[in-house]
Amino acid sequence: MFAVIKTGGKQYRVAKGDVIRVEKLDAKDGDKVKLEEVLMVGEAGKPTVGTPLVKGAAVTAEVVAQARAPKIIVFKKKRRQNYRRKKGHRQDVTILRVTDIKA
């Protein structure tokens, strides 16, 4: 069984036991998180698509860690103008392990 969930403005296809990195959620390590924005639930050959959400569906996950994504370098340059700007950025992420999918 799999589900398509929405969190942090992005969509993820998850199954039981998957480990995913999502935008930072307000939870501590070891906490249980219930994700209720389920867009689709699928089993072998018979998917259920929501309009826009599947009623009564939820995905339960456990917080593995609060971490930071790899650094992204933002570099701006205008040629022949001696204009160069370099900035770095690391996004906070939450690592989740999916424990249950309820349709």
CORHU-V824853 format. One record per backbone hydrogen bond with DSSP energy under -0.5 kcal/mol. NH is the residue of the N-H (numbers start at 1). CO is the residue of the C=O. Records with the same first field share a line. If there is no record, write none. Layout:
NH=CO + CO
This chain:
2=42
3=14
4=40
5=3 + 12
6=37
7=10
10=7
12=5
14=3 + 12
16=1
17=98
18=15
20=18 + 96
22=20 + 94
24=92
27=25
30=63
31=28
33=61
35=33 + 59
36=34
38=36
39=4 + 37
40=4
41=48
42=2
43=46
45=43
46=43
48=41
49=47
50=39
51=53
54=38
55=53
57=54
58=102
59=35
60=100
61=33
62=97
63=31
64=62 + 95
65=95
67=65 + 93
69=91
72=89
74=72 + 87
75=73
76=85
78=83
79=77
81=78
83=78
84=82
85=76
87=74
89=72
93=67
94=22
95=65
96=20 + 94
97=62
98=18
99=60
100=60
102=58
103=101
